[in-house]
Amino acid sequence: MAERRTLIEGLATAENIDPDLAEEFINNGKPRKPARTSGRAPEATKQTTDEPPAPPPLPQAVVAAAQVSPASPLTGVGRVPVGARVRTELAAALKRASLERQLQGVEPNSVQEILEESLELWLHKHGLLR
């Protein structure tokens, strides 16, 4: 199989082409990015070690979900992200209640606080939180 090369490298061997003009055209006037290299090393340059290869890093979303945020100085409680999908009418009613309570100056008034209070009451009622 023929060795792959960039378009600019291919044009460099052509006659009557200004390489700077060709590069500007290819990159649409933007600075040239460094060429990407493949993840595989050539056979001759591979290192032989007795150590197993390191596992690939976890996706950022998994890492963020696994970490508990530090305790807030105001509440003394840490928070973790919890994802849930709710019906459209529930989300709209929750947002409306939050905005109305904010305008009236009634606590709790944020969506976060209302949800936490509601979940806490439900968990107490079902004996899952003491």
C-alpha positions in Angstrom: 0.0 0.0 0.0 1.3 3.5 -0.8 2.3 5.7 2.0 -0.3 8.3 2.9 0.7 12.0 2.8 -1.0 15.3 3.2 -2.4 17.3 0.3 0.3 19.9 0.8 3.0 17.3 0.6 1.5 15.9 -2.6 1.4 19.4 -4.1 5.0 20.0 -3.2 6.1 17.6 -5.9 3.9 19.2 -8.6 5.4 21.7 -10.9 4.4 25.4 -11.3 2.6 25.6 -8.0 3.5 28.1 -5.4 3.6 26.1 -2.1 2.6 29.1 0.1 -0.4 29.9 -2.1 -1.4 26.2 -2.2 -1.2 26.0 1.6 -3.3 29.1 2.0 -5.9 27.7 -0.3 -6.0 24.3 1.4 -6.3 25.8 4.8 -8.7 28.5 3.8 -6.3 31.2 5.0 -6.0 29.7 8.5 -2.7 28.7 10.1 -1.7 25.1 9.4 -2.4 22.6 12.1 0.3 20.0 12.9 -0.2 16.7 11.1 -2.0 14.0 13.1 -0.1 10.9 13.8 -1.7 7.5 14.1 -2.1 5.8 17.5 0.1 2.9 16.3 3.8 3.0 16.4 5.8 1.4 13.6 7.0 -2.1 14.5 10.6 -1.1 14.7 10.0 1.6 17.2 7.7 -0.3 19.6 9.1 -0.6 23.1 9.1 -3.9 24.8 8.4 -3.7 28.5 7.1 -6.1 31.0 4.5 -3.6 32.2 1.0 -4.0 30.9 -0.3 -1.0 28.9 -2.1 1.7 31.0 -5.9 1.5 30.7 -7.5 4.3 28.6 -8.6 7.3 30.7 -12.3 7.5 31.7 -14.6 9.9 29.9 -14.9 13.2 31.7 -18.6 12.7 32.4 -17.9 9.5 34.3 -15.2 11.1 36.3 -17.3 14.2 37.1 -20.3 12.0 38.2 -18.2 9.9 40.5 -16.8 12.9 42.3 -18.7 14.5 45.2 -18.4 18.2 45.4 -16.9 19.5 48.6 -19.2 20.7 51.3 -20.6 24.1 50.8 -19.6 26.6 53.4 -23.2 27.8 53.6 -25.0 24.5 53.9 -22.2 22.2 55.0 -23.5 19.6 52.5 -21.8 18.2 49.4 -23.7 17.7 46.2 -23.6 15.0 43.5 -25.2 15.2 40.0 -28.4 13.2 39.7 -30.0 12.9 36.2 -33.7 12.3 35.8 -36.2 13.0 33.1 -39.6 14.3 34.1 -42.8 15.0 32.3 -43.1 18.3 30.5 -46.0 19.5 32.7 -44.0 18.7 35.9 -40.9 20.6 34.7 -43.1 23.6 33.7 -44.9 23.6 37.0 -41.6 23.4 38.9 -40.1 26.3 37.0 -43.2 28.4 37.4 -43.3 27.7 41.2 -39.6 28.6 41.5 -40.1 31.9 39.6 -43.2 32.8 41.6 -41.6 32.0 44.9 -38.5 34.1 43.9 -40.7 37.1 43.1 -42.5 36.7 46.5 -39.3 36.2 48.4 -40.5 32.8 49.8 -37.9 30.1 50.6 -37.2 27.6 49.2 -37.4 29.3 45.8 -34.8 27.7 43.6 -35.5 24.6 41.5 -32.6 22.8 43.3 -34.0 23.6 46.8 -37.6 22.7 45.9 -36.5 19.3 44.4 -34.3 18.5 47.5 -37.1 19.3 49.9 -39.6 17.2 47.9 -37.2 14.3 47.7 -36.4 14.5 51.4 -40.1 14.4 52.3 -40.7 11.4 49.9 -37.8 9.5 51.3 -38.9 10.1 54.9 -42.4 9.0 54.1 -41.2 5.7 52.7 -38.7 5.1 55.5 -35.6 5.4 53.3 -34.1 8.5 55.0 -33.9 9.0 58.8 
